Amino acid sequence: MLRTRHLMVLLVSLSSTPAWTATYQLDPGQTLTQFDIDHLWLFTQRGQFDHTRGTLEYDVERHSGSLDVTIDAGSLDTESDERDTALKGTGWFDVSRYPSITFRSQRFIFEQDRLTAIEGELTMLGVTQPLRLEIARIQCGASPGTGKQSCRADASGTLQRSRFGMRASLPFIGDEVRLRIRAEAYLKH
């Protein structure tokens, strides 16, 4: 009888503890990594990477998480085949030697219960540098279209391409690259 009571107390206490960190898989069809850069001080050149994959672990109650993202550098798209071919070559993204760009988080930053930034490391062209992503919004819950558990987020960050060894056409093409990331990730089962 005493053992049964202890077992019941244990079960009740376990059921009232917060849920463990949820793991989400980025949806490549709903995740978009865009960039813009100044060109000849006259206009802004925009582009994007069409293939991004990764994993998000997120726990708002514990104020913790991790993010691991891989961008296919060969999926670069600036809406100009000629420009894309040049940017995929040596002096730029050199996709034959460096087919992937990766971001791995080191710290999630919260203000109260709101995720405001993710600090981590970006690796591009074999060089790793710190990168901070500002989180404009993140929302987790049932997806309106499918009912599946998902997280959707908008993030932005800034990097200097020269710090990764990408110095082609400086200063005519700017050094500062502005990133915008729209991501959607679904709960892994």
C-alpha positions, 0 to 999 in steps of 0.5 A: 500500500505504501509503495503504491502511494509513493508510485502515485506521488511520483507519477503526479509529480512527473506529470506536472513538470514542464515539457522537455525541449521540443525539436523542430525540423526546418521546412526547406520549402518554407525557409528562405535566406535572403541577403542584400548588399550595396553595389556601386554606391548607387543601388542595393543588390538582392539575392537569396539561397533557395535551399536551407535545412536545419534543426531548431530545439526550443524551450521557452520555459527554460529560456534555452534552445539551439539552432543548427542550419546548413545553407546550400551555397549552390542554390544562390539566386539573384535572378541573373544566371550570368551574375549567379555563375560569377558569384558561385565561382572563385573569389566569391562563394567558390561553391565547388570547394565550399558547397555549404554555409553553416550557422550553429547557435551558441546562446539564445537570448530572452527578454522575459519569455520572448526570444530576442536574439540568437548568437552563434557562429557562421562558417563560410568559405572555410572561415568561422566568425561570430554572428548575432541574429536579431529575432523580430518574431517567433511563434510556435503552435499549431500551424493554421493550414495543417494543424501540425505543431510548428515554429515560425520566425523572422530574423536578421543579421549583418556580416562583413564578407571580407572577414570570411576572405570574400574581398572581390570587387571591394569597395565597388561592391559593399563589404556589409551584407544584410541577412533576412531569414524567414523560417518555418519548422515542424515538430520532429516525431 
